[in-house]
Amino acid sequence: MGKTLSYRPRPGEIPTSPGVYRFRDENARVLYVGKAKNLRARLSNYFAPLPSLHERTRRMVTTAKSVEWTVVGSDIDALQLEYTWIKEFEPPFNVKFRDDKTYPYLAVTLGDEAPRVLVTRNPRIRGAKYFGPYPKIWAVHETIDLMIKAFPIRTCSDSSYKRAMQSGRPCFPGQIGRCGGPCSGRVSLDEHRAMVNDFVSFLNGNDKRFVTEATKKMREAAAVQDYEAAARYRDRLQALEAVLDKSAVVLKDSVDADLFGLAHDELSAAVQQFIVRGGRIRGVRSWTVDKELDLSTAELVDSVLQRAYDSGAVVDIPREILVPELPEDAAELETWLAGLRGKGKVRLHTAQRGEKAALMQTAVINAKNALMLYKTRRSADFVARSQALTDIQTAIGMEQAPLRIECFDVSHLSGTNIVASMVVFEDGLPRKDQYRRFSIAESTDDTESIYQVLSRRLAYLTEPEAGELETTDADAAAEAVAKPRKFAYPPQLLIVDGGQPQVHAARRALLESGRDDIQLVGMAKRLEEIWLPDSDYPVILPRNSEALFLLQRVRDEAHRFAITYQRAKRRNDISSVLADIPGLGPARVKSLLRHFGSVAKLKQATPEAITEVAGIGPALASAIHAQLNSR
């Protein structure tokens, strides 16, 4: 038996977010469902050397043939989704869950004179408001414990309540601070009813209005030095925030919907479909596609829905379908879907706010992760990379495949802080140790910047070899030869980000340097066109070709590297200017930029506006204003 598993993902492919993972066998049957606060850390435990695993775990991972995961918004979301999928798939390696009717709910008995909050498995209490179900009973108790700190409503039994109201003595839970109903002697029936309404309102919509009110009252109490009241509001605020952090993936019980999350770029798209039935995620489908045309999100939605529901098989179409954007023919799609459904209408719409919007955001995050994983695995495939290099050679008429590719991009902010990047790909893979960054002092436009950068880069190719340096020491010369020079190797293919103007500027630099052995192309982003120096028409590569995929990745990497440097340089520039002001350290500089959002807005701010930043007084604000406006 080998010590590693063939389907083990690379560590960098697994996200570090909370989520739920599934192991499947060769027939795609789900063998095991688990949850994790950190998917990468948790899954790495399963791929430890096989002899070190527990016997049952070893049997599971060796039976499985694949592993997949779904990212969610929080740990409680992962808990809920794990519960749902264990019930749905009944994995043989999981502990069996019981039937729905045995699972606990949080209930508020609104029909009572003094409503109470309780844990119950009885779904038919007259006049009660239910929240849940919860997969674990401790989750209900934990929620109640947190909530009654913020909204101290009744928790005692009906018999204790009646006895306390008749005798005038507080109930036992009230005596130990566990009950805040009228039976505790602290509030009237009307005051308690108002608190119950707030309790229900908060759980219904995770209403952050209560957080704002608690924060305001805490600050007001502290301002008048009523520290006991401030402490009470602080405790309430902490309880509210703890409950908000434990929001669940579960929607209302009446919700039947499909949610489609999309992530796409010029060449590829990833789709994540969440199937919600009875308010819970019953399943997830995901797939990636190569885009033949440059489609917008709305146009993609159109084709995605047709693919999802016109599969030739019987499909379960819900009443509600949520998408990122509505296509132009939304009404026609609704009619078509209603016809396939065969009963009632189908509503196609976007989620703007609330729990559906939050779930849609989760679907989009999963789609982005799927797209990133697809690109990573495609780039790492040796056969695909070899095919890409061969296709590039054929498309632009090179004598040999471009084993070394260099790409250059220019970035600036309204003509200021001009920088450029150079990225290097060898055998279709990035060589980050050979990336370079350039600062450009003055330039009239992008073409001039390209010319300057290429001239500087090509100058290194004409430098003498290290062994030709002036030295009489043979050992020193040999040591110098052994050390690689900066920009030591010429590329077979040089790419500039842009169209004909940028290509002509780069060609001028090549001609002046005397290099006629380097193929030059430009890549225009709008239509992914490939421009050659001697052609009036671009080369159009097939949109699903490995060649275009590789060129796009190289160009995008150069753009990312340039943008990162340009932003860092911008921050360093303003930080160096402000660092000359006495009393203004890195923390305050960071606070200033965070408060105003940009250097331009900070420059436009008055001294009075600058004093609004914590830690900045009138004298310091005047000094900052004078320093920035003296440049």
C-alpha positions in Angstrom: 0.0 0.0 0.0 1.4 3.4 -1.0 1.9 6.1 1.5 0.1 8.9 -0.5 -3.2 9.2 -2.3 -3.4 10.0 -6.0 -6.3 12.4 -5.7 -4.7 14.5 -3.0 -5.2 18.3 -3.9 -2.2 20.6 -3.7 -2.2 22.6 -0.5 -2.5 25.9 -2.3 -5.7 24.7 -4.1 -7.6 24.3 -0.8 -9.1 27.5 0.7 -8.5 28.5 4.3 -12.1 29.5 4.8 -14.8 27.7 6.8 -16.6 25.0 4.8 -17.9 21.5 4.3 -16.0 18.8 2.5 -17.2 15.5 0.9 -15.2 12.3 0.0 -16.6 10.3 -2.9 -15.9 6.9 -4.2 -15.3 5.8 -7.9 -19.1 5.9 -8.5 -19.4 9.4 -7.1 -21.2 8.1 -4.0 -20.6 10.4 -1.0 -18.6 8.4 1.6 -18.1 11.1 4.2 -19.2 14.6 5.0 -17.3 16.9 7.4 -17.0 20.5 8.4 -14.0 22.7 9.1 -13.2 26.2 10.4 -10.2 26.0 8.0 -10.6 23.7 5.1 -6.9 23.6 4.2 -5.8 22.7 7.7 -8.6 20.1 8.3 -8.1 18.3 5.0 -4.4 18.1 5.4 -5.0 15.7 8.3 -6.6 13.2 6.0 -3.6 13.2 3.6 -1.0 12.5 6.3 1.1 9.3 5.7 -1.4 6.4 5.6 0.3 4.4 8.4 -0.2 7.3 10.8 -4.0 7.5 10.2 -6.6 5.8 12.4 -7.7 2.5 10.8 -11.3 3.7 10.0 -10.0 7.0 8.6 -7.4 5.1 6.5 -10.1 2.8 5.2 -12.3 5.8 4.2 -9.6 7.8 2.4 -8.3 4.7 0.5 -11.9 3.8 -0.5 -12.5 7.4 -1.8 -11.4 8.5 -5.2 -12.0 12.2 -4.9 -12.6 15.0 -2.4 -14.5 18.3 -3.0 -15.5 21.2 -0.8 -17.9 24.1 -0.4 -17.0 27.4 1.2 -19.5 29.0 3.6 -19.7 32.2 5.5 -19.2 31.0 9.1 -18.6 28.1 11.4 -22.3 27.8 12.1 -23.1 27.8 8.4 -20.7 24.9 8.1 -22.4 23.1 10.9 -25.9 23.5 9.3 -24.7 22.5 5.8 -22.9 19.4 7.2 -26.2 18.4 9.0 -28.2 18.9 5.8 -25.9 16.8 3.6 -25.5 14.0 6.1 -29.3 13.6 6.1 -29.3 14.0 2.3 -26.5 11.6 1.3 -26.4 9.2 4.3 -22.7 8.7 4.0 -21.6 5.3 5.3 -18.6 6.7 7.3 -20.7 9.4 9.1 -22.6 9.1 12.3 -26.3 8.7 11.4 -28.6 11.6 12.1 -32.1 11.1 13.2 -35.3 12.2 11.5 -36.2 15.9 11.3 -39.0 15.7 13.9 -36.5 14.7 16.6 -34.3 17.8 16.1 -34.6 20.7 18.5 -36.1 24.2 17.8 -35.9 27.5 19.6 -39.4 28.6 20.4 -41.0 31.7 21.8 -44.5 31.2 23.2 -46.1 34.4 21.9 -49.5 33.2 22.8 -48.8 33.2 26.5 -49.5 36.1 28.9 -45.7 36.4 29.5 -44.0 34.6 26.5 -41.1 32.4 27.4 -38.2 31.1 25.3 -37.5 27.3 25.4 -35.9 24.4 23.6 -38.5 22.0 22.1 -38.9 19.2 19.7 -42.7 19.8 19.5 -43.5 21.7 16.4 -47.2 22.3 17.3 -47.2 24.7 20.3 -50.1 27.0 19.9 -49.1 30.6 19.1 -45.4 29.9 19.3 -42.7 31.4 17.0 -40.1 28.9 15.9 -36.5 29.3 14.9 -34.5 26.4 13.5 -34.3 23.4 13.4 -30.8 23.1 14.9 -28.5 20.2 14.2 -27.3 20.0 17.8 -29.2 20.7 21.0 -26.2 22.6 22.5 -26.5 25.1 19.6 -30.0 26.0 20.8 -28.9 26.4 24.4 -25.9 28.4 23.4 -28.1 30.8 21.4 -30.6 31.2 24.2 -27.8 31.8 26.8 -26.4 34.6 24.6 -29.8 36.1 23.7 -31.1 36.4 27.3 -28.1 38.4 28.2 -29.2 41.0 25.6 -33.0 40.5 26.0 -33.7 39.1 29.5 -37.1 37.4 28.8 -38.8 34.6 30.7 -37.2 31.2 30.7 -39.0 29.5 33.7 -41.6 26.8 33.3 -45.4 27.7 33.3 -45.8 26.1 36.8 -43.0 28.3 38.2 -44.4 31.4 36.5 -47.9 30.8 38.0 -46.6 30.1 41.5 -44.4 33.2 41.4 -47.2 35.4 40.2 -49.6 34.1 42.9 -47.2 34.3 45.8 -45.4 37.5 44.8 -42.1 35.8 45.2 -39.6 35.6 42.3 -39.3 32.3 40.5 -36.2 30.3 41.2 -34.5 31.0 37.8 -35.3 34.7 38.4 -33.5 34.5 41.8 -30.3 33.3 40.2 -30.5 35.7 37.3 -31.7 33.2 34.6 -35.2 34.5 34.1 -36.2 38.1 33.3 -40.0 37.7 33.1 -42.6 39.5 35.2 -42.3 36.6 37.6 -38.8 37.8 38.5 -40.3 41.0 39.9 -38.1 43.3 37.7 -40.4 44.2 34.9 -44.1 44.6 34.1 -46.1 42.6 31.6 -46.0 45.4 29.1 -42.3 46.0 29.5 -41.7 42.3 29.1 -43.8 42.0 26.0 -41.8 44.8 24.4 -38.6 43.0 25.2 -40.0 39.7 23.7 -40.9 41.6 20.5 -37.3 42.8 20.3 -36.0 39.3 20.9 -38.1 37.9 18.0 -37.3 40.8 15.7 -33.6 40.3 16.3 -33.7 36.6 15.5 -35.9 37.1 12.5 -33.6 39.5 10.7 -30.4 39.6 12.7 -31.3 43.2 13.1 -28.2 45.3 13.7 -30.3 48.2 14.9 -30.0 46.8 18.4 -26.2 46.7 18.1 -26.3 50.4 17.1 -28.6 51.3 20.0 -26.5 49.3 22.6 -23.3 51.0 21.3 -24.9 54.5 21.6 -26.2 53.9 25.1 -22.9 52.5 26.3 -21.0 55.6 25.1 -23.6 57.9 26.6 -23.4 56.2 30.0 -19.6 56.3 29.9 -19.7 60.0 29.0 -21.6 60.8 32.2 -19.4 58.4 34.2 -22.2 55.9 34.8 -19.8 53.0 34.5 -22.1 50.4 35.9 -24.7 51.1 33.2 -22.0 51.3 30.5 -20.8 47.8 31.6 -24.3 46.4 31.3 -24.6 47.8 27.8 -21.2 46.5 26.9 -22.2 43.0 28.0 -25.4 43.3 26.0 -23.4 44.5 22.9 -21.0 41.5 23.2 -24.0 39.1 23.4 -25.6 40.6 20.3 -22.4 40.5 18.3 -21.9 36.9 19.3 -25.3 35.9 18.1 -24.8 37.8 14.8 -21.6 35.9 14.2 -23.6 32.6 14.5 -26.0 33.3 11.6 -27.0 30.1 9.9 -27.2 29.1 6.2 -30.8 28.0 6.7 -33.5 30.2 5.1 -37.2 30.2 6.0 -38.9 26.9 6.0 -41.2 28.0 3.1 -38.3 28.8 0.8 -37.8 26.6 -2.3 -35.2 28.2 -4.5 -32.2 27.7 -6.7 -29.3 30.2 -6.4 -26.7 30.6 -9.1 -23.4 32.1 -8.3 -21.2 33.1 -11.3 -17.5 34.0 -11.6 -16.0 34.6 -15.0 -13.2 36.3 -17.0 -12.6 36.7 -20.7 -12.1 33.0 -21.4 -13.7 30.9 -18.7 -16.7 30.8 -16.3 -17.5 28.9 -13.2 -21.1 28.2 -12.0 -22.1 27.3 -8.5 -25.8 26.2 -8.0 -27.2 26.0 -4.5 -30.4 23.9 -4.4 -32.5 25.2 -1.5 -35.6 23.2 -0.5 -37.6 23.7 2.7 -35.3 26.5 3.7 -32.1 24.3 3.6 -29.4 23.6 1.1 -30.2 20.2 -0.2 -27.4 20.1 -2.8 -24.8 21.9 -4.7 -23.8 21.6 -8.4 -20.8 23.3 -9.9 -19.3 23.3 -13.4 -16.8 25.4 -15.4 -17.1 26.3 -19.1 -14.8 27.8 -21.7 -16.4 30.9 -23.2 -16.5 30.9 -27.0 -17.6 34.6 -27.0 -17.1 37.5 -24.6 -20.4 37.3 -22.8 -21.7 39.6 -20.1 -22.9 38.3 -16.8 -26.5 38.6 -17.9 -25.8 36.7 -21.1 -24.1 34.0 -19.1 -27.1 33.7 -16.9 -29.3 33.0 -19.9 -27.1 30.1 -21.1 -26.5 28.8 -17.6 -30.2 28.4 -16.9 -30.7 26.6 -20.2 -27.9 24.2 -19.4 -29.1 23.6 -15.9 -32.7 22.9 -16.7 -32.8 21.6 -20.3 -30.7 18.5 -19.6 -33.2 16.1 -21.2 -33.9 14.6 -17.7 -36.6 15.3 -15.2 -35.4 18.3 -13.2 -36.9 19.8 -10.1 -37.6 23.5 -10.9 -38.5 25.6 -7.8 -40.8 28.6 -7.7 -37.9 31.0 -7.2 -34.6 31.2 -9.0 -32.0 33.8 -7.9 -29.3 35.0 -10.3 -26.6 37.7 -10.1 -28.1 39.7 -13.0 -31.4 39.4 -14.9 -31.0 38.6 -18.7 -32.9 40.7 -21.3 -35.3 37.8 -22.0 -36.1 37.2 -18.3 -39.9 37.2 -18.9 -39.5 34.6 -21.7 -37.2 32.5 -19.5 -39.8 32.5 -16.7 -42.5 31.3 -19.2 -40.2 28.6 -20.5 -39.3 27.4 -17.0 -42.9 27.5 -15.8 -43.7 25.2 -18.8 -41.0 22.8 -17.8 -42.1 22.9 -14.1 -45.7 22.1 -15.1 -47.3 23.7 -12.0 -47.5 27.4 -11.1 -45.2 30.2 -12.1 -41.5 30.6 -11.8 -40.0 33.8 -10.6 -36.6 34.9 -11.8 -34.9 37.7 -9.8 -31.9 39.0 -8.0 -31.3 39.1 -4.2 -30.7 42.6 -3.0 -30.6 42.2 0.8 -31.1 39.9 3.7 -30.4 36.2 4.1 -30.9 35.4 0.4 -28.3 38.0 -0.6 -25.9 36.6 2.0 -26.4 33.0 0.6 -26.0 34.3 -3.0 -22.7 35.9 -1.9 -21.6 32.5 -0.5 -22.5 30.9 -3.9 -20.4 33.6 -5.7 -17.4 33.0 -3.4 -17.6 29.3 -4.2 -17.8 30.0 -7.9 -14.7 32.2 -7.6 -12.8 29.5 -5.8 -13.9 27.0 -8.5 -12.7 29.2 -11.3 -9.3 29.8 -9.5 -8.9 26.1 -9.0 -9.8 25.3 -12.6 -7.2 27.8 -13.9 -4.6 26.5 -11.5 -5.0 22.9 -12.5 -5.2 23.8 -16.2 -1.9 25.7 -16.0 -0.2 23.0 -14.0 -1.1 20.3 -16.7 2.1 19.5 -18.6 0.3 18.4 -21.7 -1.8 21.5 -21.8 1.2 23.8 -21.4 3.1 22.0 -24.2 0.1 22.3 -26.5 -0.2 26.0 -25.6 3.5 26.7 -26.5 3.2 24.8 -29.7 0.0 26.6 -30.7 1.7 30.0 -29.9 4.6 29.0 -32.1 2.3 28.2 -35.0 -0.1 31.1 -34.6 2.6 33.8 -34.7 5.1 32.0 -37.0 8.0 31.4 -34.7 10.8 29.0 -35.6 10.6 27.4 -32.2 8.3 27.2 -29.2 8.7 30.2 -26.8 10.2 28.4 -23.8 10.9 31.8 -22.1 8.3 34.5 -22.3 8.6 38.0 -20.8 5.6 40.3 -20.5 5.6 44.1 -19.7 2.8 46.3 -18.3 2.7 49.9 -17.3 0.6 51.3 -14.5 0.0 54.8 -13.3 -2.5 57.0 -11.4 -3.7 59.9 -13.7 -0.2 60.2 -15.1 1.6 60.1 -11.7 3.5 57.4 -9.9 4.3 55.7 -13.2 5.7 52.2 -12.8 6.1 49.1 -15.0 6.4 45.4 -14.4 8.2 42.5 -16.1 7.1 38.9 -15.5 8.8 35.8 -16.7 7.3 32.4 -17.7 9.5 29.5 -18.5 7.9 26.3 -19.9 4.5 27.9 -19.3 5.1 28.4 -15.6 5.9 31.6 -13.7 9.4 32.3 -12.6 8.7 34.8 -9.8 12.3 35.0 -8.7 13.0 36.7 -12.1 10.2 39.2 -11.9 11.3 42.9 -12.1 9.8 46.3 -11.3 10.6 49.6 -12.9 10.1 53.2 -11.7 9.6 55.7 -14.5 10.5 59.3 -13.6 8.8 61.1 -16.5 6.8 59.9 -19.5 4.3 61.5 -21.9 2.2 58.4 -22.4 2.1 54.6 -22.2 4.0 54.1 -25.4 6.9 56.3 -24.2 6.9 54.3 -20.9 7.0 51.0 -22.8 9.9 52.3 -24.9 11.8 53.4 -21.8 11.3 50.1 -19.9 12.2 47.9 -22.9 15.3 50.0 -23.6 16.4 49.5 -20.0 15.7 45.8 -20.0 17.4 45.1 -23.4 20.5 47.0 -22.3 21.3 44.2 -19.9 21.5 41.8 -22.8 24.4 43.7 -24.3 26.4 43.8 -21.1 29.7 41.8 -21.1 29.7 38.4 -19.5 30.8 38.3 -15.9 34.1 36.6 -17.0 34.9 39.6 -19.3 35.0 42.1 -16.4 38.3 43.7 -15.8 40.2 41.4 -13.5 43.5 39.6 -13.4 42.4 37.0 -11.0 41.3 33.9 -12.8 39.6 32.4 -9.8 37.6 35.7 -9.3 36.6 35.6 -13.0 35.5 32.0 -12.7 33.4 32.9 -9.6 31.8 35.8 -11.4 30.9 33.5 -14.3 29.2 31.1 -11.9 26.9 33.9 -10.6 24.0 34.6 -12.9 23.6 38.2 -14.1 20.5 40.3 -13.8 18.2 39.6 -16.7 20.7 37.0 -17.9 18.7 35.3 -20.5 16.9 36.7 -23.6 13.3 35.7 -24.1 12.1 34.0 -27.2 8.8 35.9 -26.9 8.3 39.4 -25.6 4.7 40.5 -24.9 3.5 44.1 -24.2 0.1 44.8 -22.8 -1.7 46.8 -25.5 -2.3 47.1 -29.2 -0.5 48.6 -32.2 0.9 51.8 -30.5 2.5 49.8 -27.7 3.9 47.2 -30.2 5.5 50.0 -32.3 7.1 51.6 -29.3 8.5 48.2 -28.2 9.8 47.5 -31.7 11.7 50.8 -31.7 13.5 49.7 -28.5 14.3 46.3 -30.1 15.7 47.9 -33.2 17.8 50.4 -31.3 19.3 47.6 -29.2 20.1 45.5 -32.3 18.0 42.5 -31.2 16.4 40.8 -34.1 16.2 37.4 -32.5 13.2 38.2 -30.1 9.6 37.8 -31.3 7.4 40.7 -30.2 3.6 40.7 -29.8 1.1 43.0 -28.2 -2.0 41.7 -26.4 -5.1 44.0 -26.4 -7.4 43.2 -23.5 -10.8 44.2 -25.1 -11.0 41.3 -27.6 -7.8 39.4 -26.6 -6.3 40.2 -29.9 -2.6 39.4 -30.7 -0.8 42.2 -32.6 2.4 41.6 -34.6 4.8 44.4 -35.5 4.5 44.0 -39.3 0.8 43.3 -39.6 -2.2 45.6 -40.0 -4.6 43.0 -38.7 -4.5 41.1 -35.4 -4.1 37.3 -34.9 -7.3 36.0 -33.4 -6.8 32.8 -31.4 -9.7 30.4 -30.7 -11.2 31.5 -27.3 -11.0 28.0 -25.9 -7.4 27.4 -27.0 -4.6 26.6 -24.6 -2.5 29.2 -26.3 -4.8 32.1 -25.6 -5.3 30.8 -22.0 -1.6 30.9 -21.4 -1.1 34.3 -23.0 -4.0 35.7 -21.0 -2.5 34.4 -17.8 0.9 35.9 -18.5 -0.6 39.3 -19.4 -2.9 39.3 -16.3 0.1 38.4 -14.1 2.1 41.3 -15.4 -0.9 43.6 -14.8 -1.3 42.4 -11.2 2.4 42.8 -10.5 2.4 46.3 -11.9 -0.7 47.4 -10.0 0.7 46.0 -6.7 3.9 48.0 -7.1 2.1 51.1 -8.2 -0.1 51.0 -5.1 2.8 50.3 -2.8 4.8 53.2 -4.3 1.9 55.5 -3.9 1.5 54.6 -0.2 5.3 54.9 0.4 5.3 58.3 -1.3 2.7 59.9 0.9 4.1 58.1 4.0 7.5 59.5 3.4 6.1 63.0 3.1 4.0 62.7 6.3 6.9 61.0 8.2 8.7 64.3 8.3 6.0 65.8 10.5 6.9 65.5 14.2 4.3 63.4 16.1 3.0 61.6 13.0 4.0 58.0 13.1 3.1 55.0 10.8 0.0 54.2 12.8 -1.5 57.7 12.4 -0.5 57.8 8.7 -2.5 54.5 8.3 -5.4 55.9 10.2 -5.4 59.1 8.0 -5.5 57.0 4.7 -8.1 54.7 6.1 -10.4 57.6 7.1 -10.1 59.6 3.9 -9.8 56.6 1.5 -7.3 58.2 -0.8 -4.3 60.6 -0.9 -6.3 63.0 -3.1 -9.1 63.3 -0.6 -6.6 63.8 2.2 -4.9 66.6 0.3 -8.3 68.3 -0.3 -9.3 68.0 3.4 -9.4 71.1 5.6 -7.5 71.1 9.0 -10.9 70.8 10.7 -11.7 67.7 8.8 -8.4 66.1 9.5 -9.0 66.6 13.3 -11.9 64.1 13.0 -9.3 61.3 12.8 -8.6 59.7 16.2 -5.3 61.0 17.6 -5.0 64.0 15.4 -5.2 67.4 17.2 -5.6 70.9 15.7 -1.9 71.7 15.7 -1.0 68.4 14.0 -3.8 68.7 11.5 -2.6 72.2 10.5 0.9 70.7 10.1 -0.4 67.9 7.9 -2.4 70.3 5.8 0.5 72.6 5.3 2.9 69.8 4.4 0.6 68.2 1.8 -0.3 71.5 0.1 3.3 72.7 -0.1 4.2 70.0 -2.6 
